[in-house]
Each structure stands twice: as structure tokens, then as C-alpha cells.
Amino acid sequence: MASQRGKNEPPPPIIVKKVTVVEGGGHHGGAWKVAYADFVTAMMAFFLLLWLLGATTEDQRKGLADYFTPTLVKTRQESAGANGLLGGSSITDVDNYPNRAGQTGTKSLTIPRGATGGPKEGADAVSRMRRRVEQELNESKRMRRLVQQVRMVDTTEGVRIDLVDDADFSMFSLGTTVLTQDASQLLKVISRAVAEEQGKLTVRGHTDALPWKSGIKANNWSLSAGRAEATRQALMRSGIGESRFLRIEGVADRELLIKDNPQDPRNRRISILLSH
């Protein structure tokens, strides 16, 4: 019976199973993880930015913006200044800082800051010397007016102190390398402020573009260099060691402070660079 049934039944069907292999393992692949990680990183940076905007003051944000502005140092060096007492603000009416559009007569001082929000090393030196100079000059009624002739700014090379002439004040007698009495007293104050700081000194003399009288065998090159040397000697008499001087320079009228008016008395100045 079993043998008869085996002959009558059809053969069992052949089942072919087709397996499709999906490259990357479908939802188990890793490509999506990279995109997701990038998204999370971007969101973290975005929320960190929001937190910084909420956790910092306006001055700190301005300092951060100044720190990451690539042309700030060059702009500061070329700017006539408008940043307040001893900060480069008392020389001209309008500056060319990128974060301000021509301010006039403000009393604020922009201090460069590091990435952590704290003042940079050069800015600390500016603040210290500014306090010393202000304190000494304000002790005398006669010397107090000379505060307006002093300008300090932090540059990539160091702290630059500019002692600037104007219509009512001159560092030197006209056409000579002889310091005026007020300039000699001012340099004594500057020397005491510089003596407390480290770094080499470079003294640079500047003149205006006023022409010399005919027959006088002199020029602005020799005059500016002579005034720089006279300043160096005055600083040495006030206690600055000779070894601290790196060089003296005379640049005549080639680096004007008031470029629109080469004969402006404010172009006559002495720059003292305290290297970092």
C-alpha cells in the first residue's frame, strides 16, 4: 500500500530562496552616524554661542571682536585716536577703528582682550603705566594739562607711548633739539612709569612738513633723529639704564599723524616703544 502511494504522488516542489544583500547593512550602517555627529557638533557650537552672548558683557564682547579683527593693529597704528585719556583719544576728533564709526570726544579706552575674555598682557602694561602717569601729572596743576599730550596704545611690537605737540605745547624749541622745560618734566614722569616695566626701548622722532628757511643747512631727517637722541639722553638722566635702549630712529615727516594736513603741529611727536 505504501509502495503504491509512493508511485502515484507527485515529487515534492523545489523551493528556491533568493537572498538580497543590501550594501551598508541597511539601518545598521554607519554613514548616518557621521552626519548626525556633525549635526550635534553644530548645535553644540550654536548653543555655546548663545550662552556666551548671554554670559558676557558688552565690553567683553567688544574685546573679543577686537581680538579676532585682523586689521585692528594696523588701524590703531594709523588712527589719530579717539579713545579717551592717554588712550589715543585727545589728538584728533575722529578715529578709524572698525568697531566705531567716527566717535568724537569719548572717555572710554578699548582694552584688547584674550580669547578667555581677560585683558592681554600688553593691555595690562598700558593700564599700569596710564595710572602711574595720570597720578603724577594730576599732582601738579601746571603738569595736569600735559595729560592731553600723552597717548598710549598696545601694538604687536609692544606698548607705544606718543608724546604729541599741539598749538599750545611743544616738546622742543622750534627747529632745535632742545627740550622745553615742560617736556623735560613730562619725560621724568614717563621714565618713572617705564622703569617699572620690562622690555627694550625704541625712541623715534617725528616732524611736521613745514619747510626750512633758505640758507639753513638742516633738514627734518637730522632734526627728528636728533630729537630722538635728546629724548634718550633725558630718559637716561631720569634713571633709565643705557642697556635698555634698542635703537633710536628719525623718520622726519614720513609717518604723519594728521595725513590730511602735513603741517599740523600734532605731526611733531616723540614715540617711545616698550617692546613686549
Short mmCIF file of the C-alpha atoms (twelve columns), coordinates in Angstrom:
data_MODEL
# 
_entry.id   MODEL 
# 
loop_
_atom_site.group_PDB 
_atom_site.id 
_atom_site.type_symbol 
_atom_site.label_atom_id 
_atom_site.label_alt_id 
_atom_site.label_comp_id 
_atom_site.label_asym_id 
_atom_site.label_seq_id 
_atom_site.Cartn_x 
_atom_site.Cartn_y 
_atom_site.Cartn_z 
_atom_site.pdbx_PDB_model_num 
ATOM 1   C CA . MET A 1   0.000  0.000   0.000  1 
ATOM 2   C CA . ALA A 2   2.817  2.333   0.907  1 
ATOM 3   C CA . SER A 3   4.670  1.390   -2.248 1 
ATOM 4   C CA . GLN A 4   1.591  2.107   -4.421 1 
ATOM 5   C CA . ARG A 5   1.060  5.510   -2.839 1 
ATOM 6   C CA . GLY A 6   4.704  6.480   -3.370 1 
ATOM 7   C CA . LYS A 7   4.399  5.847   -7.083 1 
ATOM 8   C CA . ASN A 8   1.195  7.922   -7.535 1 
ATOM 9   C CA . GLU A 9   2.241  11.021  -5.528 1 
ATOM 10  C CA . PRO A 10  3.979  13.920  -7.404 1 
ATOM 11  C CA . PRO A 11  7.533  14.786  -6.464 1 
ATOM 12  C CA . PRO A 12  7.948  17.488  -3.735 1 
ATOM 13  C CA . PRO A 13  8.329  21.063  -5.086 1 
ATOM 14  C CA . ILE A 14  11.779 22.684  -5.201 1 
ATOM 15  C CA . ILE A 15  11.847 25.941  -3.200 1 
ATOM 16  C CA . VAL A 16  14.470 28.497  -4.234 1 
ATOM 17  C CA . LYS A 17  15.165 31.183  -1.604 1 
ATOM 18  C CA . LYS A 18  16.573 34.418  -3.039 1 
ATOM 19  C CA . VAL A 19  18.615 36.445  -0.562 1 
ATOM 20  C CA . THR A 20  19.238 40.119  -1.365 1 
ATOM 21  C CA . VAL A 21  22.283 41.640  0.274  1 
ATOM 22  C CA . VAL A 22  21.935 45.416  0.905  1 
ATOM 23  C CA . GLU A 23  25.276 47.219  0.889  1 
ATOM 24  C CA . GLY A 24  25.943 49.028  4.163  1 
ATOM 25  C CA . GLY A 25  23.719 46.832  6.251  1 
ATOM 26  C CA . GLY A 26  20.535 48.913  5.841  1 
ATOM 27  C CA . HIS A 27  19.631 50.724  9.014  1 
ATOM 28  C CA . HIS A 28  22.596 49.097  10.732 1 
ATOM 29  C CA . GLY A 29  25.117 51.023  8.510  1 
ATOM 30  C CA . GLY A 30  27.382 53.818  9.897  1 
ATOM 31  C CA . ALA A 31  27.024 56.601  7.322  1 
ATOM 32  C CA . TRP A 32  24.128 58.256  9.150  1 
ATOM 33  C CA . LYS A 33  26.158 58.402  12.335 1 
ATOM 34  C CA . VAL A 34  28.708 60.739  10.760 1 
ATOM 35  C CA . ALA A 35  26.003 63.131  9.572  1 
ATOM 36  C CA . TYR A 36  24.319 63.008  12.973 1 
ATOM 37  C CA . ALA A 37  27.616 63.735  14.739 1 
ATOM 38  C CA . ASP A 38  28.168 66.780  12.526 1 
ATOM 39  C CA . PHE A 39  24.666 67.985  13.322 1 
ATOM 40  C CA . VAL A 40  25.183 67.580  17.074 1 
ATOM 41  C CA . THR A 41  28.533 69.383  16.895 1 
ATOM 42  C CA . ALA A 42  26.977 72.297  15.019 1 
ATOM 43  C CA . MET A 43  24.136 72.508  17.545 1 
ATOM 44  C CA . MET A 44  26.590 72.439  20.439 1 
ATOM 45  C CA . ALA A 45  28.570 75.306  18.885 1 
ATOM 46  C CA . PHE A 46  25.343 77.237  18.318 1 
ATOM 47  C CA . PHE A 47  24.173 76.858  21.916 1 
ATOM 48  C CA . LEU A 48  27.670 77.711  23.163 1 
ATOM 49  C CA . LEU A 49  27.497 80.933  21.152 1 
ATOM 50  C CA . LEU A 50  24.102 81.743  22.656 1 
ATOM 51  C CA . TRP A 51  25.479 81.093  26.122 1 
ATOM 52  C CA . LEU A 52  28.476 83.363  25.510 1 
ATOM 53  C CA . LEU A 53  26.232 86.156  24.272 1 
ATOM 54  C CA . GLY A 54  24.149 85.881  27.418 1 
ATOM 55  C CA . ALA A 55  27.012 85.417  29.885 1 
ATOM 56  C CA . THR A 56  29.329 88.230  28.726 1 
ATOM 57  C CA . THR A 57  29.102 91.983  28.984 1 
ATOM 58  C CA . GLU A 58  29.097 94.396  26.078 1 
ATOM 59  C CA . ASP A 59  32.715 95.357  26.805 1 
ATOM 60  C CA . GLN A 60  33.812 91.721  26.809 1 
ATOM 61  C CA . ARG A 61  32.074 91.055  23.504 1 
ATOM 62  C CA . LYS A 62  33.711 94.140  22.042 1 
ATOM 63  C CA . GLY A 63  37.062 92.903  23.291 1 
ATOM 64  C CA . LEU A 64  36.533 89.521  21.649 1 
ATOM 65  C CA . ALA A 65  35.552 91.205  18.408 1 
ATOM 66  C CA . ASP A 66  38.676 93.392  18.544 1 
ATOM 67  C CA . TYR A 67  40.878 90.364  19.253 1 
ATOM 68  C CA . PHE A 68  39.685 88.492  16.169 1 
ATOM 69  C CA . THR A 69  39.748 91.522  13.857 1 
ATOM 70  C CA . PRO A 70  42.845 91.032  11.671 1 
ATOM 71  C CA . THR A 71  43.288 94.674  10.729 1 
ATOM 72  C CA . LEU A 72  42.838 96.160  14.195 1 
ATOM 73  C CA . VAL A 73  46.521 96.640  14.988 1 
ATOM 74  C CA . LYS A 74  47.248 98.320  11.669 1 
ATOM 75  C CA . THR A 75  44.189 100.528 12.060 1 
ATOM 76  C CA . ARG A 76  45.250 101.540 15.557 1 
ATOM 77  C CA . GLN A 77  48.719 102.485 14.409 1 
ATOM 78  C CA . GLU A 78  47.347 104.632 11.585 1 
ATOM 79  C CA . SER A 79  44.492 106.069 13.611 1 
ATOM 80  C CA . ALA A 80  44.777 109.520 15.047 1 
ATOM 81  C CA . GLY A 81  42.872 108.179 18.037 1 
ATOM 82  C CA . ALA A 82  39.607 108.884 19.807 1 
ATOM 83  C CA . ASN A 83  39.709 106.623 22.782 1 
ATOM 84  C CA . GLY A 84  39.932 108.788 25.849 1 
ATOM 85  C CA . LEU A 85  42.551 109.925 28.309 1 
ATOM 86  C CA . LEU A 86  46.008 108.506 27.485 1 
ATOM 87  C CA . GLY A 87  44.327 106.057 25.139 1 
ATOM 88  C CA . GLY A 88  44.839 107.952 21.905 1 
ATOM 89  C CA . SER A 89  41.653 109.977 22.113 1 
ATOM 90  C CA . SER A 90  42.758 113.512 22.687 1 
ATOM 91  C CA . ILE A 91  44.637 114.111 19.450 1 
ATOM 92  C CA . THR A 92  42.006 114.258 16.732 1 
ATOM 93  C CA . ASP A 93  38.255 114.322 16.634 1 
ATOM 94  C CA . VAL A 94  37.544 111.192 14.635 1 
ATOM 95  C CA . ASP A 95  39.243 107.808 14.612 1 
ATOM 96  C CA . ASN A 96  39.118 104.927 12.140 1 
ATOM 97  C CA . TYR A 97  38.526 101.969 14.443 1 
ATOM 98  C CA . PRO A 98  36.459 99.238  12.761 1 
ATOM 99  C CA . ASN A 99  34.073 98.894  15.702 1 
ATOM 100 C CA . ARG A 100 33.180 102.570 15.836 1 
ATOM 101 C CA . ALA A 101 32.056 104.941 13.129 1 
ATOM 102 C CA . GLY A 102 33.831 108.178 13.908 1 
ATOM 103 C CA . GLN A 103 33.298 108.848 17.556 1 
ATOM 104 C CA . THR A 104 34.179 112.235 18.987 1 
ATOM 105 C CA . GLY A 105 35.469 113.057 22.430 1 
ATOM 106 C CA . THR A 106 34.518 109.866 24.251 1 
ATOM 107 C CA . LYS A 107 36.191 108.900 27.516 1 
ATOM 108 C CA . SER A 108 36.369 105.131 27.046 1 
ATOM 109 C CA . LEU A 109 39.515 103.079 26.469 1 
ATOM 110 C CA . THR A 110 39.274 99.891  24.419 1 
ATOM 111 C CA . ILE A 111 41.486 97.267  26.080 1 
ATOM 112 C CA . PRO A 112 42.456 94.338  23.815 1 
ATOM 113 C CA . ARG A 113 41.379 91.058  25.372 1 
ATOM 114 C CA . GLY A 114 42.437 87.464  25.018 1 
ATOM 115 C CA . ALA A 115 40.271 84.538  23.967 1 
ATOM 116 C CA . THR A 116 39.291 83.932  27.603 1 
ATOM 117 C CA . GLY A 117 37.905 87.422  27.997 1 
ATOM 118 C CA . GLY A 118 40.773 88.683  30.162 1 
ATOM 119 C CA . PRO A 119 42.985 91.612  29.217 1 
ATOM 120 C CA . LYS A 120 46.008 90.856  27.063 1 
ATOM 121 C CA . GLU A 121 49.491 91.306  28.528 1 
ATOM 122 C CA . GLY A 122 50.138 94.498  26.578 1 
ATOM 123 C CA . ALA A 123 46.827 95.940  27.709 1 
ATOM 124 C CA . ASP A 124 47.860 95.327  31.337 1 
ATOM 125 C CA . ALA A 125 51.043 97.308  30.774 1 
ATOM 126 C CA . VAL A 126 49.065 100.151 29.195 1 
ATOM 127 C CA . SER A 127 46.728 100.261 32.190 1 
ATOM 128 C CA . ARG A 128 49.558 100.238 34.724 1 
ATOM 129 C CA . MET A 129 51.576 102.959 33.028 1 
ATOM 130 C CA . ARG A 130 48.494 105.036 32.377 1 
ATOM 131 C CA . ARG A 131 47.623 105.018 36.087 1 
ATOM 132 C CA . ARG A 132 51.172 105.991 37.079 1 
ATOM 133 C CA . VAL A 133 51.361 108.857 34.576 1 
ATOM 134 C CA . GLU A 134 47.891 110.150 35.404 1 
ATOM 135 C CA . GLN A 135 48.595 110.109 39.119 1 
ATOM 136 C CA . GLU A 136 51.861 112.035 38.821 1 
ATOM 137 C CA . LEU A 137 50.628 114.596 36.327 1 
ATOM 138 C CA . ASN A 138 47.465 115.303 38.301 1 
ATOM 139 C CA . GLU A 139 49.508 116.172 41.392 1 
ATOM 140 C CA . SER A 140 50.595 119.424 39.760 1 
ATOM 141 C CA . LYS A 141 48.217 121.986 38.312 1 
ATOM 142 C CA . ARG A 142 50.801 123.008 35.731 1 
ATOM 143 C CA . MET A 143 51.528 119.435 34.633 1 
ATOM 144 C CA . ARG A 144 47.893 118.323 34.624 1 
ATOM 145 C CA . ARG A 145 47.315 119.920 31.221 1 
ATOM 146 C CA . LEU A 146 50.043 117.743 29.706 1 
ATOM 147 C CA . VAL A 147 47.879 114.656 30.150 1 
ATOM 148 C CA . GLN A 148 46.330 115.563 26.810 1 
ATOM 149 C CA . GLN A 149 49.731 115.288 25.113 1 
ATOM 150 C CA . VAL A 150 50.276 111.648 26.100 1 
ATOM 151 C CA . ARG A 151 48.870 108.781 24.075 1 
ATOM 152 C CA . MET A 152 49.358 105.076 24.826 1 
ATOM 153 C CA . VAL A 153 48.415 102.146 22.611 1 
ATOM 154 C CA . ASP A 154 49.186 98.423  22.583 1 
ATOM 155 C CA . THR A 155 50.664 97.225  19.274 1 
ATOM 156 C CA . THR A 156 52.008 93.904  18.020 1 
ATOM 157 C CA . GLU A 157 55.548 95.088  18.837 1 
ATOM 158 C CA . GLY A 158 54.798 96.432  22.292 1 
ATOM 159 C CA . VAL A 159 53.323 99.426  24.091 1 
ATOM 160 C CA . ARG A 160 53.832 102.671 22.195 1 
ATOM 161 C CA . ILE A 161 53.827 105.977 24.075 1 
ATOM 162 C CA . ASP A 162 53.359 109.048 21.869 1 
ATOM 163 C CA . LEU A 163 54.224 112.498 23.212 1 
ATOM 164 C CA . VAL A 164 52.466 114.851 20.825 1 
ATOM 165 C CA . ASP A 165 52.819 118.585 20.164 1 
ATOM 166 C CA . ASP A 166 49.899 120.882 19.500 1 
ATOM 167 C CA . ALA A 167 49.292 124.591 19.073 1 
ATOM 168 C CA . ASP A 168 49.851 125.217 22.813 1 
ATOM 169 C CA . PHE A 169 52.639 122.770 23.595 1 
ATOM 170 C CA . SER A 170 55.962 121.772 22.039 1 
ATOM 171 C CA . MET A 171 58.380 119.087 23.142 1 
ATOM 172 C CA . PHE A 172 61.301 121.051 21.641 1 
ATOM 173 C CA . SER A 173 62.148 124.656 20.906 1 
ATOM 174 C CA . LEU A 174 61.266 125.452 17.310 1 
ATOM 175 C CA . GLY A 175 63.741 123.954 14.840 1 
ATOM 176 C CA . THR A 176 66.079 122.622 17.555 1 
ATOM 177 C CA . THR A 177 66.764 119.502 19.618 1 
ATOM 178 C CA . VAL A 178 66.473 121.411 22.904 1 
ATOM 179 C CA . LEU A 179 63.715 120.112 25.165 1 
ATOM 180 C CA . THR A 180 61.316 122.638 26.632 1 
ATOM 181 C CA . GLN A 181 61.008 122.836 30.407 1 
ATOM 182 C CA . ASP A 182 57.566 121.184 30.417 1 
ATOM 183 C CA . ALA A 183 58.794 118.412 28.100 1 
ATOM 184 C CA . SER A 184 61.708 117.667 30.442 1 
ATOM 185 C CA . GLN A 185 59.319 117.321 33.364 1 
ATOM 186 C CA . LEU A 186 56.985 115.148 31.288 1 
ATOM 187 C CA . LEU A 187 59.835 112.809 30.331 1 
ATOM 188 C CA . LYS A 188 60.723 112.383 34.006 1 
ATOM 189 C CA . VAL A 189 57.175 111.170 34.641 1 
ATOM 190 C CA . ILE A 190 57.308 108.865 31.615 1 
ATOM 191 C CA . SER A 191 60.668 107.439 32.687 1 
ATOM 192 C CA . ARG A 192 59.339 106.503 36.126 1 
ATOM 193 C CA . ALA A 193 56.381 104.744 34.548 1 
ATOM 194 C CA . VAL A 194 58.577 102.867 32.055 1 
ATOM 195 C CA . ALA A 195 61.142 101.917 34.714 1 
ATOM 196 C CA . GLU A 196 58.592 99.632  36.388 1 
ATOM 197 C CA . GLU A 197 58.092 97.605  33.188 1 
ATOM 198 C CA . GLN A 198 60.283 95.062  31.418 1 
ATOM 199 C CA . GLY A 199 61.353 95.324  27.791 1 
ATOM 200 C CA . LYS A 200 63.694 97.207  25.472 1 
ATOM 201 C CA . LEU A 201 63.013 100.765 24.358 1 
ATOM 202 C CA . THR A 202 62.968 102.281 20.879 1 
ATOM 203 C CA . VAL A 203 62.757 106.070 20.575 1 
ATOM 204 C CA . ARG A 204 61.501 107.545 17.311 1 
ATOM 205 C CA . GLY A 205 61.383 111.209 16.341 1 
ATOM 206 C CA . HIS A 206 58.724 112.699 14.018 1 
ATOM 207 C CA . THR A 207 58.440 116.152 12.487 1 
ATOM 208 C CA . ASP A 208 55.827 118.045 10.541 1 
ATOM 209 C CA . ALA A 209 56.328 119.062 6.904  1 
ATOM 210 C CA . LEU A 210 56.994 122.761 7.436  1 
ATOM 211 C CA . PRO A 211 59.761 123.908 5.053  1 
ATOM 212 C CA . TRP A 212 63.073 125.163 6.417  1 
ATOM 213 C CA . LYS A 213 64.198 128.729 5.840  1 
ATOM 214 C CA . SER A 214 66.531 129.181 2.915  1 
ATOM 215 C CA . GLY A 215 70.198 129.139 3.841  1 
ATOM 216 C CA . ILE A 216 69.782 126.819 6.825  1 
ATOM 217 C CA . LYS A 217 71.807 123.628 6.381  1 
ATOM 218 C CA . ALA A 218 69.448 121.294 8.206  1 
ATOM 219 C CA . ASN A 219 66.570 119.001 7.347  1 
ATOM 220 C CA . ASN A 220 63.780 117.096 9.023  1 
ATOM 221 C CA . TRP A 221 65.741 113.824 8.922  1 
ATOM 222 C CA . SER A 222 68.567 115.115 11.085 1 
ATOM 223 C CA . LEU A 223 66.122 117.058 13.269 1 
ATOM 224 C CA . SER A 224 63.924 114.037 14.002 1 
ATOM 225 C CA . ALA A 225 66.937 111.816 14.739 1 
ATOM 226 C CA . GLY A 226 68.470 114.493 16.970 1 
ATOM 227 C CA . ARG A 227 65.244 114.862 18.916 1 
ATOM 228 C CA . ALA A 228 65.052 111.100 19.406 1 
ATOM 229 C CA . GLU A 229 68.606 111.135 20.787 1 
ATOM 230 C CA . ALA A 230 67.814 114.097 23.049 1 
ATOM 231 C CA . THR A 231 64.832 112.151 24.397 1 
ATOM 232 C CA . ARG A 232 67.006 109.085 25.032 1 
ATOM 233 C CA . GLN A 233 69.504 111.173 26.997 1 
ATOM 234 C CA . ALA A 234 66.716 112.756 29.052 1 
ATOM 235 C CA . LEU A 235 65.326 109.308 29.918 1 
ATOM 236 C CA . MET A 236 68.809 108.150 30.941 1 
ATOM 237 C CA . ARG A 237 69.213 111.188 33.211 1 
ATOM 238 C CA . SER A 238 65.925 110.162 34.822 1 
ATOM 239 C CA . GLY A 239 67.163 106.676 35.680 1 
ATOM 240 C CA . ILE A 240 66.628 104.509 32.590 1 
ATOM 241 C CA . GLY A 241 69.707 102.333 32.007 1 
ATOM 242 C CA . GLU A 242 71.581 102.684 28.726 1 
ATOM 243 C CA . SER A 243 71.311 98.928  28.098 1 
ATOM 244 C CA . ARG A 244 67.531 99.154  27.836 1 
ATOM 245 C CA . PHE A 245 67.651 101.169 24.609 1 
ATOM 246 C CA . LEU A 246 67.357 99.056  21.487 1 
ATOM 247 C CA . ARG A 247 67.643 101.838 18.903 1 
ATOM 248 C CA . ILE A 248 66.758 105.444 18.096 1 
ATOM 249 C CA . GLU A 249 65.139 106.465 14.828 1 
ATOM 250 C CA . GLY A 250 64.392 109.652 12.943 1 
ATOM 251 C CA . VAL A 251 61.667 109.405 10.307 1 
ATOM 252 C CA . ALA A 252 61.200 113.113 9.515  1 
ATOM 253 C CA . ASP A 253 57.699 113.752 8.131  1 
ATOM 254 C CA . ARG A 254 57.279 110.318 6.505  1 
ATOM 255 C CA . GLU A 255 54.842 108.949 9.124  1 
ATOM 256 C CA . LEU A 256 52.345 111.752 9.572  1 
ATOM 257 C CA . LEU A 257 49.745 111.542 12.298 1 
ATOM 258 C CA . ILE A 258 47.471 114.049 10.563 1 
ATOM 259 C CA . LYS A 259 47.828 112.947 6.967  1 
ATOM 260 C CA . ASP A 260 45.358 115.492 5.593  1 
ATOM 261 C CA . ASN A 261 47.477 118.353 6.944  1 
ATOM 262 C CA . PRO A 262 51.237 117.627 6.846  1 
ATOM 263 C CA . GLN A 263 51.998 120.955 8.548  1 
ATOM 264 C CA . ASP A 264 49.723 120.290 11.538 1 
ATOM 265 C CA . PRO A 265 51.750 120.661 14.769 1 
ATOM 266 C CA . ARG A 266 50.394 117.335 16.013 1 
ATOM 267 C CA . ASN A 267 52.608 115.630 13.453 1 
ATOM 268 C CA . ARG A 268 55.562 116.654 15.641 1 
ATOM 269 C CA . ARG A 269 55.904 113.936 18.236 1 
ATOM 270 C CA . ILE A 270 58.211 111.536 20.041 1 
ATOM 271 C CA . SER A 271 57.268 107.845 20.103 1 
ATOM 272 C CA . ILE A 272 58.684 105.554 22.779 1 
ATOM 273 C CA . LEU A 273 58.105 101.863 22.090 1 
ATOM 274 C CA . LEU A 274 58.330 99.469  25.048 1 
ATOM 275 C CA . SER A 275 58.834 96.036  23.473 1 
ATOM 276 C CA . HIS A 276 56.888 93.040  24.811 1 
# 
